[in-house]
Amino acid sequence: MSEHGTEPAGEHVSQPGTPARLEGSDGIPERFTNPGLPPHVSRSADLDEKAAHRAERQVATLFSISMVATVIFLVAYFAIDQKTYQFIPGIGQASLSNIVLGVSLGVSLLCIGVGAVHWAKTLMPDAEVTEARHPQRSSDQARRDAVQTIAAGGTASQLGRRPLIKYTLGGALGLFAIPLVVQLAGSLGPLPKDDLSTTFWRKGMRLMRDPEMTPINVTDVTLGSVFHVLPEGIDKSPHVLEEKAKAAVILISLPAAVIKIPKERDWGHEGIVAYSKICTHVGCPVGLYEHRTHHLLCPCHQSTFDVTQDCAVIFGPAHRPLPQLKITVDAQGYLIAAAPFLEPVGPSFWERG
Amino acid sequence: MKALGSHRRHPAAIVILLLLGLIATGGLYSLLAPRAAQAAVATTDDMTAGRTLFLANCATCHGISGQGAKIGPSLVGVGAAAVDFQVGTGRMPLAGPGVQAPSSKQVMFTNQEIASMAAYVATLGPGPSIPESQYTNGDGNIAMGNELFKVNCAMCHNFAGSGGALTRGKYAPSLRNVTGNHIYEAMATGPQSMPVFNDQNLSPTDKNDIISYLHDLDKSKNPGGLSLGNLGPVSEGMFVWVFGLGLLVGAAVWLGSKAA
């Protein structure tokens, strides 16, 4: 510790009281010297035996509190009925068992930790120690020896003299790597094929209410209504959840006159339009429809789509409008899909671009 | 004063000043915020009474025959259910202009007066009527109600019925402790930003199932206590960022400090 507080030396050092300046070379030293460690300050527990005793008692008290809390936990675990509710200030009406178990276990572990840290800070040695780093390079002798050992092993195994062994061993080891790669690639599951680009919707499928799965008659859809829709037969599909995550549709009835895009009007039926409910940003269900402004809002990142403009994005991080499902009416007056979705629904993926 | 001034560079001064500012702003707002005007009303229980009440309290915005004006929408065809909902929840008469009418505990009219006005507005054009009590008493299928709620309502009104934000300051209100009648009427009439869920979309039985689910939510207890408004990741994340990280920062500072 003799280097503590080493005085920087040399004519480049500015005089005390002279502010260091950036412009010119006379304000700052050409090279900063290592100031070293600050002088070691002894703690009160190092100097005073009484203070050390006090610290010992404090640590012991913390550990004792931990023991008491653990006992409280054990007693409460068996003693308090889980259905007991109790008003606790700041928390409100809550299950007494939950609160007591959580607080007692938390206090128990916290006191062990706080006690250990307090012990380390007040009583364990805190003298600063400087250790030089060992050189990483081995000695020249050790390096020569290592090369010699490897070369000797190569000669003794006769690998150089017997090429048949060398090539067959190479072939065996090389081939053995293939099963490992095949298993890894094979366990990634079947290829997605066009799953990302297609949905359950097919031409002629009826629009069904979610979750009742009943068909929707065109007369049911009064102005200002919103229906949450799934394709007919999706509940019989072998992968219902995966299919629902792509095929969910929102059916909105708005005055035909407010629709600004002719394509939207043509793909709907007298102001009733159907759009994919899967956000083109990251695939949340877009369901917050304001029937006065005709805005459709995604709850996850506030992407807002204008239903009067073919669900164009008017706010938020989504990049593409929601895909529209072309609908029409069948002979019994039920709404059916006139075509499947003509573009992939939901967020972007590599091949989609 | 000099003693106070000497503390102005204290680290806590900025926090205290900020708190004082917030309290002053909040206090002033609660004192000066616009209040609903007290309307003097007569009480008779026939249709003409409803018309009289309408002319005295509603016609300024909605027009003398409820045909609507620049500042208020037409009431032709909104039905008795809309009047019972809007006036019965204290949304109407509107306290002041805003993006939407907030519900208020202060209902301006008696049930009798609301019934009279509803009866009058129902004569303006056919619309949803006040539901029968068998569809609003909340004794339906709670599990089915939960499923219907999640598909049709939860995206705006939140999984726990706590409400949520819409665009430009509009919001979906909380559905906690709302009467079955008012929940039913809101679905049937589509007040403000809410779309209509007519009886062909959600049948009266479906509506009663949803009411049953919401009433079950009102009754259910929270074993963890503090629900942080049941708002999901926003309030819970905020809590963890403020208190959890605050605690961790405090612990790190304590660990790094030397013992005296």
Contacts between the chains, C-beta under 8 A, distances in Angstrom:
chain1	res1	chain2	res2	distance
A	41	B	258	7.4
A	43	B	258	7.6
A	43	B	259	5.0
A	43	B	260	6.6
A	44	B	260	5.9
A	45	B	259	7.3
A	85	B	221	5.9
A	88	B	225	6.3
A	90	B	226	7.5
A	91	B	225	3.7
A	91	B	226	4.9
A	92	B	222	7.6
A	92	B	225	5.2
A	92	B	226	5.8
A	92	B	227	7.8
A	93	B	221	6.6
A	93	B	222	7.0
A	93	B	225	6.9
A	94	B	222	6.7
A	94	B	223	6.6
A	94	B	224	6.2
A	94	B	225	2.9
A	94	B	226	7.5
A	95	B	221	7.7
A	95	B	223	3.9
A	95	B	224	7.4
A	95	B	225	7.7
A	98	B	223	5.4
A	98	B	224	6.3
A	98	B	225	7.6
A	99	B	225	6.7
A	117	B	254	7.6
A	117	B	255	6.3
A	121	B	258	7.4
A	121	B	259	4.2
A	122	B	259	4.8
A	126	B	258	7.5
A	126	B	259	7.6
A	209	B	201	7.3
A	210	B	151	5.0
A	211	B	147	5.0
A	211	B	148	6.9
A	211	B	151	5.6
A	212	B	206	7.7
A	217	B	200	7.2
A	219	B	200	7.6
A	220	B	198	7.2
A	220	B	200	3.3
A	220	B	201	6.4
A	221	B	200	7.9
A	221	B	201	7.8
A	222	B	196	6.3
A	222	B	198	5.1
A	222	B	200	7.7
A	223	B	196	7.7
A	224	B	190	5.4
A	224	B	195	5.6
A	224	B	196	4.4
A	225	B	195	6.2
A	225	B	196	5.0
A	225	B	197	7.1
A	225	B	198	5.9
A	225	B	201	5.8
A	226	B	152	8.0
A	226	B	195	4.0
A	226	B	196	7.7
A	226	B	197	7.4
A	226	B	201	7.9
A	227	B	201	5.7
A	228	B	151	4.9
A	228	B	152	5.9
A	252	B	195	7.6
A	285	B	155	6.6
A	287	B	155	3.6
A	287	B	156	7.4
A	288	B	155	5.4
A	288	B	156	5.0
A	288	B	166	6.2
A	288	B	172	7.7
A	289	B	195	5.4
A	290	B	166	6.0
A	290	B	167	6.8
A	290	B	170	6.9
A	290	B	193	4.0
A	291	B	190	6.0
A	291	B	193	6.6
A	291	B	194	6.9
A	291	B	195	4.3
A	291	B	196	7.2
A	292	B	192	7.0
A	292	B	193	5.7
A	293	B	167	7.2
A	293	B	193	7.3
A	295	B	167	5.6
A	297	B	166	6.2
A	297	B	167	5.7
A	299	B	155	5.6
A	299	B	156	7.9
A	299	B	164	7.1
A	302	B	167	7.8
A	304	B	167	5.8
A	315	B	167	7.4
